[in-house]
Amino acid sequence: MFVSRFILFVTLIFTISLPCSSSRLAMSTSQKMKDFTSEPMGDKPVKALAGIGEVLGDKLIEEGFTYAYTVLGQFLVLGKDEELLKMWLKDRVRANSKQAGDCARCLKEWCDAFL
């Protein structure tokens, strides 16, 4: 009994003290994100943005944001601040936290690559 508890304790301490690999800490990147950030924006539709599917895309189109570059423009107006863009998406089209975060991260990565 004592030996099994000791082994469990040592295993737990050893596991906690191991450094986490960056791959475990990094957020997963969707194929949509990879596709979007791998090339110039051009006239990509707003639904090409990571985090923006059919429903949010239709809401953005109703608001006048037909192309991805129009949402990029809003991101630039907001000073490339991901938190402000997330708040804007939540307020404007009722995006949830994941959708807003994916879109903001997508635009940030695109800007880092192309601006």
N, C-alpha and C positions, 0 to 999 in steps of 0.2 A: 504494500500500500504506500509506504513512505517513498520507495524507489520510484513507483509510477508517478507520484505527485512531483517528485524532484525532476524527473525526466520531462514531464509536462511543463514545469516551471522554467527549466533551462531552455527548452524548445521555444517557449513563448518569449523569453528574454532575447534569445538569439534572433528570432524572427523580427522582433521590434527593432533591434539594433542594426539590422541589415539596411544598407542604403537602398532606396527605391530606384529602380531603373527609370530612365527618362521615358521609356516607352509605356510604362505603367502609369506615369503621371500625365503624359500628354493626352490631350483630348483627341478622340478619334476624328478623322477627317473623312467626310462623306465623299462619294464619287462626284456628286454634284458640285461640292466645294472645289475638289481637285480640277474638275473640268472648267469651272468658271475662272479660277485663279491662274490657269495655265496659259491663257491667251488674252490678247487685247479685247476690250469690251465690245467694241463695234455697236451694232444695233441689237444686242441680245435682249430678248423680252424680260420683263420684270420677273417672270416665273422661273427664269434661269438662275436667279440668286438662291444660294443655299438658305434654307429656312422658309422660303416662300413657295408654297404649293399652289394648287388650284384656287382654294378659297381665299387665302390672303392675296394671291395674285389678282384675282377678280376685284377684291376690295381696293387694292392699290390702283388698278386700272380705272375704277370708278372715281377715284380721287385725282386722276390725271397723271399717275405715275405708270405709264405704259411700258417704258423701257428701263432696263437696269441702270442706264446712265442717269436717269432722272432721280432714282434713289441715291445713286452716287453723289449727285449734286446736292441733295439734302444732307448727306453725310459730310460733304465738304463745307457746306454752310454751317453745320454744327461743329466745325473745327476738327473733324476726324475723331470726334469723341465717341467711342463705342457705347458708353453708358447713355449718352444723350440720344443716340440713334435708337437704342433699345427702348428707351422711354417714349420716343416719338412713335415707333412702330406699335407699341402697346396701346398708346393713346389713339393713334390715327386709325389703325385697322384691327385693333384688339388681338394683336399677336401675343402668344404666350411667351414665357421667359426663354424657353429653348429656341423657338422660332426666331425671336428677336436677337438672341445671342448668336445663333448661327448666321443670320444675315449680317449682323454687325462685324462678326469675325471674318466673314467672306469678303466684305468690302475693305476691311482693314488689310487683309492679306493681299488683295488685289492692288490696293494703293501702294503697299510696301514693294510689290513686284514691278509696278508700272509707272509710278509717279516719282 
